[in-house]
């Protein structure tokens, strides 16, 4: 299985044979290669093409795959390490610094890491890359930016514009796609246009997008006018960065007034966006929402906006160079602050919608939507955190995204935003209290009990002072969760029972409330009250089936499977666990996944297959490093692991047991899940439906 997250090419790669050969030579000799050049010259396309061509076979230099980190949308340098963790497909629930997790994961791997668009983070990126290369001898970094990292051992490859023949080929290829009914020949005017645009691919593609309304000769005339304007009438060659700016500006001038206005307003988006977002954020008296679609279509036709397919559905985006040009115009219009606030308002609303729909049949859609919107949600959080009078909005948004932090494997990032939000005095008790109990929840799952207790104690005091019964209920619930993971079952039973009573009194019902009922059932199981535990989880299962909720359902299935195993109903336990594992994998919930796989290993041992049980045990082991102390150190939650090890080890003998465990330990996450779902080794089988690139494998 090819271990890569590189995007597929959407159109034909033209030329650059010599550049690809040189890049291949440099990669064979150096561990850090940076392709540099002006914006739009094709750096990203070249490195992606080169990365896609490397051999990742088992015995090859990059046997652990090729991973791409797109850093252009990232604004906060504090999230740089987290961005690389995401690119590597890692989820870590512990309190370890992200850099430590990166270093540990890459220490013994042979991997090609592609970094694209880091010039705005160059100092932070240089320090991180230096440390990773020093401590990871099998790592190679291929970077693309407008400037080098300036590190020892770095090979810098300046990328020039396309030579004349390749420029013409690119222009005619893109022209055929943009204006199918227009015949473009390799004639003098085409060559002259490509030469005037200095062979810069982005400029050529923007020009090709104009062929539906202008001839090549008309474009040359307009381009001449603009060059004279910028150079005071001089006809000499322009610097290449100015040529690109000229080409973008020229394309901008050829847009209609409404297209230019939309171009400027779209610059507030930090990542992919959809049409509904554009209609809300960018619409207004000058650009009615019902006309936005046609204006967007015009910008797509001209290659100013690009359409792409994502797990969340079709999305639009702007190239960074084009977006930056639009941002300058938006600032010149004096409308930047208003548009950023409208952008924030939309993503505040989107987060609220996602939270509500999380408790519905659309959970998987919500997870994909939040993942796609993450760069824009970050931009909204940054705006709120930077405005003293909007601290309450930062607290509200960081808390509302709990489902993404907890349910979709983003605890570290959630902690990053929540810590900043609660450090501010907002003067809005409700928003602050909500952020506090969500912070407590995240800290518990990270194993940071002191921080959890501090946040929950403050939340409890504030709830009592303000009479906020709902915040008090969530505080009690999370304290019960902390007791559960600390092996204090009597206290967990008491607190969770009180919390559920308070929820009922408040009429509160959602995934968190149901999770509280499952957690109470877990405490009952560990206290020996299986009958009550089963009744609690059967009720949760029925509610989840009625509402279409799947994330909490998986935990209820785990408890029911545990009960079935204790009764000797191994077949029932296996079926329950298979469904549980499939759901956990879909949501990238490593906590639920590792618990379910280890219980499945114990069931497999009880069914008389100690070898397969040991393989599953080994497959679960790397996940524990990411899940960390909250469960790993629990005597109750680790009991299935210890019992499986004892039974399988006795039947196989120590040496054979270790051999099977090592086999499981070497399985990538998708393969481990397939093994668990199938009950036997599978080669070359694709991941189950729903197990997308969002699934991550820790070291």
Helices and strands as residue ranges (DSSP letters): H 17-29, E 32-36, H 43-52, E 66-70, G 77-79, H 80-88, H 98-106, E 111-116, G 119-121, H 122-135, E 139-145, E 154-158, H 164-178, H 188-196, H 201-208, H 216-231, H 240-254, H 257-266, H 275-282, G 289-291, H 292-301, E 306-310, E 313-317, H 320-332, H 336-358, H 363-385, G 388-390, H 391-400, H 402-407, H 411-422, H 429-446, H 449-466, H 469-485, H 489-506, H 511-526, H 530-547, H 551-566, H 570-586, H 590-606, H 610-627, H 629-632, H 639-652, H 654-665, H 669-678
